[in-house]
Amino acid sequence: MKLRLPAGLVSLALVAAVPARAADANASWHAQSLGQAIGYMLLFAAIGILAAIAGYKLFDKCTPGDLHKEIIENKNVAASIVAAAVILGVCIIIAAAMLG
């Protein structure tokens, strides 16, 4: 039996790994080095992907039926288009939130 961590716990661990600099008046997310820029990019990518997956799962829970099953087992193209639109919509919102 495999033990799976909830996605929220993983994202919380990623966010907690970043040093808290909110108290500093001059704090910014501008990288001071290439390594720091890559680290921020990986952090934001991981948070964005987890948020997109959570948005899709939330949409699937709020709609009747099982969207994932409909796409995989029944090969429903219309359900795939709806799922793609939901994921793109969530990603646009996440990108806007990250850009500020």
C-alpha positions in Angstrom: 0.0 0.0 0.0 1.4 3.3 -1.1 1.2 6.4 1.2 0.4 9.6 -0.6 0.8 13.0 0.9 -2.1 15.5 0.3 -1.3 18.1 -2.3 -1.9 20.9 0.3 0.7 19.5 2.6 3.3 19.4 -0.2 2.5 23.0 -1.2 2.7 24.1 2.4 6.1 22.5 2.7 7.3 24.4 -0.5 6.0 27.7 0.8 7.5 27.1 4.3 10.9 26.4 2.7 11.2 30.0 1.5 12.5 32.4 4.2 9.9 34.7 5.5 11.0 38.2 4.5 7.6 40.0 4.9 8.8 41.9 8.0 11.6 43.5 6.0 10.4 46.9 4.5 12.7 46.4 1.5 11.7 42.8 0.8 11.1 41.9 -2.8 10.9 38.8 -4.9 13.6 40.1 -7.2 16.4 37.5 -7.5 19.9 38.6 -6.6 21.6 35.7 -8.4 20.9 33.1 -11.1 20.5 30.4 -8.5 18.0 32.4 -6.6 16.1 33.2 -9.8 15.9 29.5 -10.7 14.8 28.7 -7.2 12.0 31.2 -7.4 11.0 29.9 -10.8 10.8 26.3 -9.5 8.9 27.5 -6.4 6.3 29.5 -8.4 6.0 26.7 -11.0 5.3 24.1 -8.3 2.7 26.3 -6.5 1.1 27.1 -9.9 0.8 23.5 -11.0 -0.5 22.4 -7.6 -3.1 25.2 -7.7 -4.1 24.3 -11.2 -4.6 20.6 -10.2 -6.6 21.7 -7.1 -8.8 24.0 -9.3 -9.5 21.1 -11.7 -10.3 18.7 -8.9 -12.6 21.3 -7.2 -14.4 21.8 -10.5 -14.8 18.0 -10.9 -16.2 17.8 -7.4 -18.7 20.6 -8.0 -20.1 19.1 -11.2 -22.3 16.0 -11.5 -20.6 12.8 -12.7 -16.9 12.0 -12.8 -15.1 14.2 -15.4 -11.9 12.3 -15.2 -13.6 8.9 -15.8 -15.6 10.4 -18.6 -12.4 11.5 -20.4 -10.3 8.4 -19.8 -12.8 5.6 -20.0 -15.5 7.0 -22.3 -13.1 9.0 -24.5 -15.6 12.0 -24.4 -14.1 14.8 -26.5 -16.5 17.4 -25.2 -15.6 16.6 -21.6 -11.9 16.9 -22.6 -12.6 20.4 -24.0 -14.4 21.5 -20.9 -11.6 20.2 -18.7 -9.0 22.0 -20.8 -11.0 25.2 -20.6 -11.2 24.9 -16.8 -7.5 24.3 -16.5 -6.6 27.2 -18.7 -9.0 29.5 -16.9 -7.5 28.5 -13.5 -4.0 29.0 -14.9 -4.8 32.5 -16.2 -6.1 33.4 -12.7 -3.0 31.9 -11.0 -0.6 33.8 -13.4 -2.4 37.1 -12.8 -2.2 36.5 -9.0 1.6 35.7 -9.2 2.3 38.8 -11.4 0.6 41.0 -8.9 
